[in-house]
């Protein structure tokens, strides 16, 4: 693949994104689709296009970081989180949970968490840290305006309580917005905080190489407090959680042993 190693190196210098950490076949397929749509015949031409055209660069970043989501994605898993794991995490007199939504895309997941916390732990103010690599996705998340299709899993009463209908879009109300703190973070390169009670990283690592996955799961385990929970996506089962210092407590839920 002539020009591919140079293209990856150039993208790393320009954006900080290491394409070597992603599954090569999937990544190449996405990039070649973008190149074809833009009429670029090779990686050199496409890189030049990315440098000259901000819209083209935005399209590229949006495509490779995969920011499609919805509120309460896989609602049965959120129900299990609410009914089984929130009481577990709050047991023992925990004064305030520490929660991280890693790879939060456009904000649907951390806002879902904030709604769930407001409904189930109303006597506590529990902020949610939400991070992503994509600056544009974070901008959309902070704006907090979504089409109706992304709210399909939210009951009407909660929709009325936490959203305002504005120009055909559902806007997160200011009170709920204040419960989520968004910031840019590169899961592969940046340091992690620690002592988290709950980390959600869902539908993110599926795109990474096995080496990158191993590094992420190890770092997530270290970032949890003893007894803390890692909640992964519906296609991201960890087959040997003990290898990372975790144990399986339910499908797609993993705990750092106490």
C-alpha positions as CSV (number, residue, x, y, z in Angstrom):
1,X,0.0,0.0,0.0
2,X,2.1,2.8,-1.3
3,X,2.0,5.9,0.8
4,X,0.0,4.3,3.7
5,X,2.8,4.3,6.3
6,X,3.6,8.0,5.5
7,X,-0.1,8.9,5.6
8,X,-0.4,7.3,9.1
9,X,2.7,9.2,10.3
10,X,1.4,12.5,8.9
11,X,-2.0,12.0,10.6
12,X,-0.3,11.3,13.9
13,X,1.7,14.5,13.6
14,X,-1.3,16.6,12.6
15,X,-4.0,15.2,14.9
16,X,-2.4,13.1,17.5
17,X,-4.4,10.1,16.3
18,X,-2.4,6.9,16.0
19,X,-4.0,4.9,13.2
20,X,-1.7,2.0,14.0
21,X,-3.9,1.3,17.1
22,X,-7.0,0.7,14.9
23,X,-7.8,-2.5,13.0
24,X,-6.1,-1.9,9.7
25,X,-8.6,-3.5,7.3
26,X,-11.6,-1.6,8.8
27,X,-9.6,1.7,8.9
28,X,-8.4,1.3,5.3
29,X,-11.9,0.6,4.1
30,X,-13.3,3.7,5.8
31,X,-10.5,6.0,4.5
32,X,-10.7,4.6,0.9
33,X,-14.4,5.3,0.9
34,X,-13.7,8.9,1.9
35,X,-10.9,9.2,-0.7
36,X,-13.2,7.9,-3.4
37,X,-16.0,10.3,-2.5
38,X,-13.5,13.2,-2.6
39,X,-11.9,12.1,-5.9
40,X,-8.4,11.4,-4.3
41,X,-6.5,8.8,-6.2
42,X,-3.8,8.1,-3.6
43,X,-2.8,8.9,0.0
44,X,-0.6,11.8,-0.9
45,X,-3.4,13.5,-2.8
46,X,-5.8,12.9,0.1
47,X,-3.4,14.2,2.7
48,X,-3.0,17.4,0.7
49,X,-6.8,17.7,0.5
50,X,-7.1,17.3,4.3
51,X,-4.5,20.0,4.8
52,X,-6.3,22.5,2.4
53,X,-9.9,21.8,3.2
54,X,-11.1,22.1,6.9
55,X,-14.5,20.5,5.9
56,X,-12.6,17.5,4.5
57,X,-10.6,17.1,7.6
58,X,-13.7,17.3,9.8
59,X,-15.3,14.6,7.7
60,X,-12.2,12.5,8.0
61,X,-12.0,12.8,11.8
62,X,-15.8,12.2,12.2
63,X,-15.6,9.1,10.1
64,X,-12.6,7.5,11.8
65,X,-13.7,8.1,15.4
66,X,-17.2,6.7,14.9
67,X,-19.5,9.0,16.9
68,X,-23.0,7.5,16.2
69,X,-24.9,6.8,19.4
70,X,-28.3,7.1,21.1
71,X,-29.6,7.6,24.6
72,X,-29.7,4.5,26.8
73,X,-28.2,2.4,24.0
74,X,-29.0,-1.3,24.8
75,X,-31.6,-0.3,27.4
76,X,-31.6,-3.7,29.0
77,X,-28.0,-3.2,30.0
78,X,-28.8,0.2,31.5
79,X,-31.6,-1.4,33.4
80,X,-29.2,-3.9,34.9
81,X,-26.8,-1.1,35.8
82,X,-29.6,0.7,37.5
83,X,-31.2,-2.2,39.4
84,X,-28.1,-4.3,40.2
85,X,-24.9,-2.3,40.1
86,X,-26.0,1.2,41.4
87,X,-27.1,-0.4,44.8
88,X,-23.8,-2.3,44.8
89,X,-21.7,0.7,44.2
90,X,-23.6,2.8,46.8
91,X,-23.3,0.1,49.5
92,X,-21.0,0.7,52.4
93,X,-21.8,4.4,52.8
94,X,-20.2,5.8,49.6
95,X,-20.7,9.5,49.9
96,X,-20.4,10.2,46.2
97,X,-19.8,8.0,43.1
98,X,-17.0,8.8,40.7
99,X,-18.1,8.0,37.2
100,X,-16.4,8.2,33.8
101,X,-18.0,7.9,30.3
102,X,-14.9,7.2,28.1
103,X,-15.4,7.7,24.4
104,X,-18.6,9.6,25.0
105,X,-19.1,10.7,21.3
106,X,-21.9,13.3,21.1
107,X,-22.9,13.0,24.8
108,X,-25.9,10.6,24.7
109,X,-24.2,8.2,27.1
110,X,-23.2,10.6,29.9
111,X,-26.5,12.4,29.7
112,X,-28.2,9.0,30.0
113,X,-26.2,8.4,33.1
114,X,-27.0,11.8,34.5
115,X,-30.7,11.1,34.0
116,X,-30.5,7.7,35.7
117,X,-28.6,9.2,38.6
118,X,-31.1,12.0,39.0
119,X,-33.9,9.5,39.1
120,X,-32.4,6.9,41.4
121,X,-30.0,8.9,43.7
122,X,-31.9,12.2,44.0
123,X,-30.3,13.1,47.3
124,X,-26.8,13.2,45.9
125,X,-25.2,15.4,43.3
126,X,-23.1,13.0,41.2
127,X,-21.2,14.6,38.4
128,X,-20.2,12.5,35.3
129,X,-16.9,12.9,33.6
130,X,-17.3,12.5,29.8
131,X,-14.3,12.3,27.5
132,X,-13.7,11.8,23.8
133,X,-10.9,12.3,21.3
134,X,-13.0,14.2,18.7
135,X,-13.3,17.9,19.4
136,X,-16.3,18.3,17.1
137,X,-18.2,15.5,18.9
138,X,-17.5,17.2,22.2
139,X,-18.7,20.5,20.8
140,X,-22.0,18.8,19.8
141,X,-22.2,17.1,23.3
142,X,-21.8,20.4,25.1
143,X,-24.5,22.0,22.8
144,X,-26.8,19.1,23.8
145,X,-29.4,19.2,21.0
146,X,-30.5,15.9,19.4
147,X,-33.0,14.6,16.8
148,X,-35.9,12.6,18.1
149,X,-34.6,9.3,16.8
150,X,-31.7,9.4,19.3
151,X,-34.2,9.6,22.2
152,X,-36.3,6.6,21.2
153,X,-35.4,4.7,24.4
154,X,-36.4,7.5,26.7
155,X,-39.9,7.3,28.3
156,X,-42.1,10.3,27.6
157,X,-42.1,11.5,31.2
158,X,-38.3,11.6,31.4
159,X,-38.2,13.2,28.0
160,X,-40.5,16.0,29.2
161,X,-38.5,16.4,32.5
162,X,-35.0,16.6,31.1
163,X,-35.4,18.0,27.5
164,X,-36.9,21.1,25.9
165,X,-38.2,20.9,22.3
166,X,-36.5,23.6,20.3
167,X,-36.8,24.0,16.5
168,X,-37.6,20.3,16.1
169,X,-34.6,19.1,18.2
170,X,-34.5,18.0,21.8
171,X,-32.3,20.2,23.9
172,X,-30.9,18.9,27.2
173,X,-32.1,21.2,30.0
174,X,-29.5,23.4,31.7
175,X,-29.8,21.5,35.1
176,X,-28.9,18.2,33.5
177,X,-26.1,19.8,31.5
178,X,-24.5,21.0,34.7
179,X,-24.1,17.4,35.9
180,X,-21.8,16.4,33.0
181,X,-18.2,17.6,32.6
182,X,-16.9,17.2,29.1
183,X,-13.2,17.2,28.2
184,X,-10.9,16.0,25.4
185,X,-9.0,12.8,26.2
186,X,-7.0,10.3,24.1
187,X,-7.5,6.9,25.6
188,X,-4.3,5.6,24.0
189,X,-1.9,8.4,24.9
190,X,-3.2,10.5,27.8
191,X,-3.0,9.7,31.6
192,X,-6.0,8.3,33.4
193,X,-7.4,9.5,36.7
194,X,-8.1,6.8,39.3
195,X,-10.5,5.7,42.1
196,X,-13.5,5.5,39.7
197,X,-16.6,3.6,40.9
198,X,-17.9,3.2,37.4
199,X,-16.3,3.4,34.0
200,X,-18.3,3.1,30.8
201,X,-16.4,2.4,27.6
202,X,-18.9,1.0,25.1
203,X,-18.6,0.5,21.3
204,X,-15.1,2.0,21.2
205,X,-12.5,-0.7,21.6
206,X,-14.1,-2.8,18.9
207,X,-12.2,-0.7,16.4
208,X,-8.8,-1.1,18.1
209,X,-6.1,-3.7,17.6
210,X,-5.7,-6.5,20.1
211,X,-2.6,-4.8,21.5
212,X,-4.4,-1.5,22.0
213,X,-7.4,-3.4,23.6
214,X,-5.0,-5.0,26.1
215,X,-3.5,-1.7,27.1
216,X,-6.9,-0.1,27.5
217,X,-8.4,-2.8,29.6
218,X,-5.3,-2.9,31.9
219,X,-5.5,0.9,32.3
220,X,-9.2,0.9,33.0
221,X,-8.8,-1.8,35.7
222,X,-6.1,0.3,37.3
223,X,-8.3,3.4,37.1
224,X,-11.1,1.7,39.1
225,X,-11.3,1.6,42.9
226,X,-11.4,-1.9,44.4
227,X,-15.0,-3.0,43.8
228,X,-15.5,-0.6,40.9
229,X,-17.2,-1.6,37.7
230,X,-16.2,-1.5,34.0
231,X,-19.2,-1.5,31.7
232,X,-18.4,-2.4,28.1
233,X,-20.4,-2.5,24.8
234,X,-22.7,-5.3,23.6
235,X,-20.0,-6.6,21.2
236,X,-17.0,-6.1,23.5
237,X,-17.0,-9.1,25.8
238,X,-13.7,-9.6,27.7
239,X,-12.9,-13.3,27.5
240,X,-10.1,-13.3,30.1
241,X,-10.8,-10.5,32.5
242,X,-8.5,-11.9,35.1
243,X,-5.6,-11.1,32.7
244,X,-6.3,-7.4,33.3
245,X,-7.1,-7.6,37.0
246,X,-10.8,-7.8,36.6
247,X,-13.5,-10.4,37.1
248,X,-16.8,-10.9,35.2
249,X,-19.9,-10.1,37.3
250,X,-22.5,-10.1,34.4
251,X,-22.3,-10.1,30.6
252,X,-20.4,-6.9,29.7
253,X,-19.9,-5.9,33.4
254,X,-16.5,-6.4,35.0
255,X,-15.3,-5.6,38.5
256,X,-12.0,-4.9,40.0
257,X,-11.8,-7.3,43.0
258,X,-11.7,-5.8,46.5
